[in-house]
């Protein structure tokens, strides 16, 4: 390779790394001008390497997917070599590699969350591709673990593989990691999923009868009543349309014109009814946050054990995702620092404090037994792992998703003592 080609390749890599850093911190609103400024070059020089912002996004996603494919291939190679290490170690190693990849490519992870943020067909196609290589590698790793007697026979392995892979990708969220390493967080998440939090695994029948579960059901029933009351309200109609647009395309890529067109109204009408886009987003997320918060408060105040409360919180989350999937996607986008709002609809710091208190109570009483670096890290991990991936909720339904949460948060997917 010539020096000129080497310089070109180096500068191209520098531009990509600069773009990835900016997008990860400020979202898809990042402009070519900002990328050029941060890279220390003129915008005209940037065009020598990339013809458009979309071309940069395409390359970032390609690199992310190539890294995931490499991780999957390496894991399959280890299985072909008859890896003799304990099953838990193999599962955790693969999970950690996926988590570290998500952190390295947090900008691409953010982009892959939405439909294509532009009309570029290649970008749209890339953002819709699911990383099948890591999921197949995780599935085969779990199958080997079951053959060795480590994974319970009643757990659906393809669903568990999907669940673990998506949980590991969520480690790319700064809010889950805070200052911890991706490896440390991934190891703790795998420990929870495999071993469970409960010292004594609870039965479905016992959990279904708990006061906490009854409290959760009461709140969930109230959500449907609220929706019916707002059905004829023009502002509520606009919020419903905007929810879908924000959840589908992302806050940055959605305009008031998009919302007006989807609602069958003029843009002037939309502005008069709901104000600015920021005000609309805050209104949507405030309503969502109040509903979820009410569920948490009712469950936490119930006369129930810490394990029963954790289960009921999972039930609140599963139903929130089932009924408010758009808000959930917007909230995840906030966690990836894309929408410019200080409040994603619920106070994460409040939830974290509540979860730390609940887990501490369970640990003191002996109901929860798990090795974790700190209660704060455990609380972040539990909040994250309590959310079942949306595609699983949509495919399996709420009840089956609750059972999956019980198996991967409370009871553990591994055979006890395995």
C-alpha positions in Angstrom: 0.0 0.0 0.0 1.3 3.4 -0.9 1.9 6.2 1.7 -1.0 8.1 0.1 -3.3 5.2 0.4 -2.2 4.6 4.0 -2.9 8.3 4.8 -6.3 8.1 3.1 -7.2 5.0 5.1 -6.0 6.6 8.4 -8.0 9.8 7.8 -11.1 7.8 6.8 -10.8 5.8 10.1 -10.3 9.0 12.1 -13.5 10.5 10.5 -15.5 7.4 11.3 -14.3 7.3 14.9 -15.1 11.0 15.3 -18.5 10.5 13.8 -19.2 7.5 16.1 -18.2 9.5 19.2 -20.4 12.5 18.2 -23.5 10.4 17.3 -23.2 8.3 20.5 -23.3 11.5 22.6 -25.6 13.8 20.6 -27.7 11.5 18.5 -28.5 11.4 14.8 -28.8 15.2 14.7 -25.0 15.3 14.3 -24.2 17.2 11.1 -21.4 16.8 8.6 -20.1 20.2 9.6 -19.9 19.1 13.2 -18.1 15.9 12.2 -15.6 17.8 10.0 -15.0 20.4 12.8 -14.4 17.7 15.4 -12.1 15.8 13.0 -10.1 19.0 12.3 -10.8 19.1 8.6 -12.8 21.3 6.2 -16.2 19.9 5.1 -15.0 19.9 1.5 -12.1 17.6 2.5 -14.6 15.2 4.3 -16.3 14.7 0.9 -13.1 13.2 -0.5 -13.7 10.3 1.9 -17.5 10.1 2.3 -20.1 11.4 -0.2 -22.7 12.0 2.5 -23.6 11.7 6.1 -25.6 8.5 5.2 -22.4 7.0 3.7 -20.7 7.5 7.1 -23.7 5.9 8.9 -23.6 2.9 6.5 -20.0 2.3 7.2 -20.5 2.5 11.0 -23.2 0.0 10.9 -21.3 -2.3 8.6 -18.3 -2.3 11.0 -20.6 -3.0 13.9 -22.3 -5.9 12.2 -18.9 -7.3 11.0 -17.6 -7.2 14.6 -20.7 -9.1 15.8 -20.3 -11.7 13.0 -16.7 -12.1 14.0 -17.7 -12.7 17.6 -20.3 -15.3 16.5 -17.8 -17.1 14.3 -15.2 -17.3 17.0 -17.7 -18.7 19.5 -18.8 -21.4 17.0 -15.1 -22.3 16.4 -14.6 -22.8 20.1 -17.6 -25.1 20.2 -16.2 -27.1 17.2 -13.0 -27.5 19.2 -15.0 -29.2 22.0 -14.4 -26.4 24.6 -14.0 -28.2 27.9 -14.6 -25.2 30.2 -17.7 -25.1 32.4 -20.9 -24.1 30.6 -21.5 -21.0 32.7 -18.0 -19.7 31.7 -18.6 -20.3 28.0 -22.0 -18.5 28.1 -20.6 -15.6 30.1 -17.6 -15.2 27.8 -19.8 -14.9 24.7 -22.2 -12.6 26.5 -19.3 -10.4 27.6 -17.9 -10.2 24.1 -21.3 -9.1 22.7 -21.6 -6.4 25.5 -18.1 -5.1 24.8 -19.0 -4.9 21.1 -22.1 -2.9 21.9 -20.1 -0.4 23.8 -17.5 -0.1 21.1 -20.2 0.5 18.5 -22.7 2.5 20.6 -23.4 4.9 17.7 -24.3 2.0 15.4 -26.3 0.4 18.1 -28.3 3.6 18.4 -28.9 3.8 14.7 -30.0 0.1 14.4 -32.7 0.8 16.9 -34.9 2.7 14.4 -36.0 2.3 10.9 -33.6 4.1 8.5 -33.2 7.7 9.6 -33.1 8.7 5.9 -34.4 7.6 2.5 -31.1 5.9 1.7 -32.1 2.3 0.8 -28.9 0.7 1.9 -29.0 2.4 5.3 -32.6 1.3 5.7 -31.7 -2.3 4.9 -28.7 -2.4 7.2 -30.7 -1.0 10.2 -33.2 -3.8 9.7 -30.7 -6.6 9.8 -30.6 -8.6 13.0 -27.2 -10.0 14.0 -28.0 -13.7 13.5 -24.4 -14.9 13.9 -24.2 -14.1 17.6 -27.7 -15.5 18.3 -26.9 -18.7 16.5 -23.6 -18.9 18.5 -25.4 -18.3 21.7 -28.1 -20.9 20.8 -25.4 -23.5 20.1 -23.6 -22.6 23.3 -26.8 -23.1 25.3 -27.5 -26.4 23.6 -24.1 -27.7 24.6 -24.8 -26.4 28.1 -28.1 -28.4 28.2 -26.4 -31.5 26.9 -24.0 -31.2 29.8 -26.9 -30.9 32.2 -26.4 -27.3 33.1 -29.5 -25.6 31.5 -33.0 -26.6 32.7 -35.0 -28.8 30.3 -38.1 -26.7 30.4 -36.5 -23.5 29.1 -37.0 -22.7 25.4 -33.4 -22.3 24.1 -34.0 -20.1 21.0 -36.0 -17.7 23.2 -33.3 -17.8 25.9 -30.6 -17.1 23.3 -32.5 -14.1 22.0 -33.1 -12.9 25.5 -29.4 -13.1 26.4 -28.1 -11.5 23.2 -30.5 -8.5 23.5 -29.7 -8.1 27.1 -26.0 -8.0 26.4 -26.5 -5.5 23.6 -28.3 -3.2 26.1 -25.0 -3.0 28.0 -24.1 -0.4 25.3 -26.4 2.0 27.2 -24.4 4.3 29.4 -27.2 4.4 31.9 -26.9 0.6 32.6 -23.1 0.6 32.9 -22.5 4.0 34.6 -18.8 3.8 35.3 -18.5 0.0 35.3 -16.8 -2.0 32.6 -18.9 -3.8 30.0 -17.3 -7.1 31.0 -18.2 -6.6 34.7 -21.8 -5.7 33.9 -22.2 -8.5 31.4 -20.9 -11.0 33.9 -23.4 -9.9 36.5 -26.3 -10.0 34.0 -25.3 -13.6 33.0 -25.2 -14.5 36.6 -28.7 -13.2 37.2 -30.1 -14.9 34.1 -28.4 -18.3 34.8 -28.6 -18.5 38.6 -31.6 -16.3 39.5 -31.9 -13.9 42.4 -34.2 -16.0 44.6 -32.5 -18.2 47.2 -35.4 -20.5 47.0 -37.0 -20.7 43.4 -40.7 -19.6 43.7 -43.5 -21.4 41.9 -45.8 -19.7 39.4 -48.8 -20.6 41.6 -47.3 -18.9 44.6 -46.3 -15.8 42.7 -49.7 -15.5 41.1 -51.4 -15.3 44.5 -49.1 -12.6 46.0 -50.5 -9.3 47.1 -47.9 -7.6 45.0 -49.2 -9.4 41.9 -52.7 -8.3 42.7 -51.6 -4.7 43.1 -49.8 -4.9 39.7 -53.0 -6.2 38.1 -55.1 -3.4 39.6 -52.8 -0.7 38.1 -52.6 -2.5 34.7 -56.4 -2.6 34.5 -56.5 1.2 35.1 -54.3 1.9 32.1 -57.0 0.6 29.7 -59.6 2.9 31.4 -57.3 5.9 30.9 -56.9 5.1 27.2 -60.7 4.9 26.6 -61.3 8.2 28.3 -58.9 10.0 25.9 -60.1 8.4 22.7 -62.2 11.4 21.5 -59.7 14.1 22.5 -57.8 15.8 19.6 -54.7 16.4 21.7 -54.8 12.7 22.8 -55.2 11.7 19.1 -52.1 13.7 18.2 -50.1 12.3 21.1 -51.1 8.8 19.9 -49.9 9.5 16.4 -46.7 11.2 17.6 -46.0 8.2 19.9 -46.0 5.9 16.9 -43.9 8.3 14.7 -41.3 8.9 17.5 -41.1 5.2 18.3 -40.9 4.1 14.7 -38.4 6.7 13.4 -36.8 8.2 16.4 -37.3 11.7 17.8 -34.6 13.4 15.7 -35.9 12.0 12.4 -39.6 12.9 13.1 -40.9 16.3 12.2 -44.1 18.1 13.0 -45.0 17.8 9.3 -44.6 14.0 9.6 -47.0 14.0 12.6 -49.5 16.3 10.9 -49.5 14.1 7.8 -50.0 10.9 9.8 -52.8 12.5 11.8 -54.5 14.0 8.7 -54.2 17.5 10.0 -52.4 20.7 8.9 -49.1 21.6 10.6 -50.6 24.8 11.9 -53.3 22.9 13.7 -50.7 20.6 15.3 -48.8 23.6 16.6 -51.9 25.1 18.0 -53.0 22.0 19.8 -49.7 20.6 21.2 -47.1 23.4 20.8 -43.5 22.5 20.0 -42.1 19.0 19.3 -40.2 19.1 22.6 -43.5 19.9 24.4 -45.2 17.0 22.6 -42.5 14.5 23.6 -42.5 15.6 27.2 -46.3 15.3 27.3 -46.2 11.8 25.9 -43.5 10.6 28.2 -44.9 12.3 31.3 -48.2 10.3 30.8 -46.3 7.1 30.3 -44.0 7.7 33.3 -46.9 8.4 35.6 -48.5 5.1 34.6 -45.4 3.0 35.2 -44.6 4.9 38.4 -48.0 4.2 39.8 -47.4 0.5 39.2 -44.1 0.6 40.9 -45.4 2.5 43.9 -48.4 0.3 44.3 -46.3 -2.9 44.1 -43.6 -1.6 46.5 -46.2 -0.6 49.1 -47.9 -4.0 49.0 -47.7 -6.5 51.8 -45.4 -8.9 50.0 -41.9 -10.4 50.1 -39.0 -8.8 48.1 -39.1 -11.7 45.6 -42.9 -11.3 45.1 -42.4 -7.5 44.6 -39.7 -8.1 42.0 -42.0 -10.5 40.2 -44.9 -8.0 40.2 -42.6 -5.3 38.9 -41.7 -7.6 36.0 -45.4 -8.0 35.3 -45.9 -4.2 35.3 -43.0 -3.9 32.9 -44.2 -6.6 30.5 -47.6 -5.0 30.3 -46.1 -1.5 29.9 -44.1 -2.8 27.0 -47.2 -4.6 25.5 -49.4 -1.5 25.8 -46.8 1.3 25.4 -44.2 -0.1 23.1 -43.6 3.3 21.4 -42.9 5.0 24.7 -40.5 2.3 25.6 -38.6 2.8 22.4 -38.5 6.5 23.0 -37.3 5.9 26.5 -34.5 3.7 25.2 -33.6 6.4 22.7 -33.3 8.8 25.6 -31.0 6.4 27.3 -28.9 6.5 24.1 -28.9 10.3 24.5 -30.8 11.1 21.3 -34.0 13.0 22.2 -33.3 16.4 23.8 -35.4 16.0 26.9 -34.2 15.9 30.5 -37.1 13.6 31.6 -37.7 10.3 29.7 -41.1 10.0 31.4 -39.9 8.4 34.6 -37.1 9.3 37.0 -34.4 6.6 36.5 -32.6 7.8 39.7 -35.8 7.3 41.6 -36.3 3.8 40.2 -32.7 3.0 41.0 -33.1 4.1 44.6 -36.2 2.1 45.0 -34.6 -1.0 43.4 -31.5 -0.7 45.7 -33.7 -0.6 48.7 -35.8 -3.6 47.6 -32.7 -5.7 46.8 -31.0 -4.7 50.1 -34.1 -5.9 52.0 -34.0 -9.2 50.1 -30.3 -9.7 50.7 -30.7 -8.9 54.4 -33.5 -11.4 54.8 -31.7 -14.1 52.9 -34.4 -14.2 50.2 -31.9 -12.9 47.6 -28.5 -14.6 47.2 -26.2 -13.4 44.5 -22.6 -12.3 44.2 -22.5 -8.7 42.9 -19.8 -6.1 43.1 -22.2 -3.6 44.7 -25.9 -3.1 45.3 -25.9 -0.1 43.0 -24.6 -2.2 40.1 -27.0 -5.0 41.0 -29.9 -2.6 40.9 -29.0 -1.3 37.5 -28.6 -4.8 36.2 -32.0 -6.0 37.6 -33.8 -2.9 36.2 -32.3 -3.8 32.8 -33.0 -7.5 32.9 -36.5 -7.1 34.1 -37.5 -5.8 30.7 -38.3 -8.6 28.3 -37.3 -7.8 24.7 -40.2 -6.4 22.7 -40.2 -9.0 20.0 -40.5 -11.7 22.6 -43.5 -10.0 24.2 -45.1 -9.5 20.8 -44.6 -13.1 19.7 -45.1 -15.0 23.0 -47.6 -12.8 24.7 -47.6 -11.2 28.1 -48.1 -14.4 30.2 -45.3 -16.4 28.5 -43.1 -13.3 28.8 -43.8 -13.1 32.6 -42.8 -16.8 32.9 -39.6 -16.0 31.0 -38.9 -13.1 33.4 -39.4 -15.4 36.4 -37.1 -18.0 34.9 -34.3 -15.5 34.0 -34.6 -13.1 36.9 -35.8 -15.1 39.9 -35.4 -18.8 39.4 -32.5 -18.8 36.9 -32.2 -20.8 33.6 -29.6 -23.1 35.0 -30.3 -26.3 37.0 -29.9 -25.4 40.7 -26.5 -26.7 41.8 -25.5 -27.2 38.1 
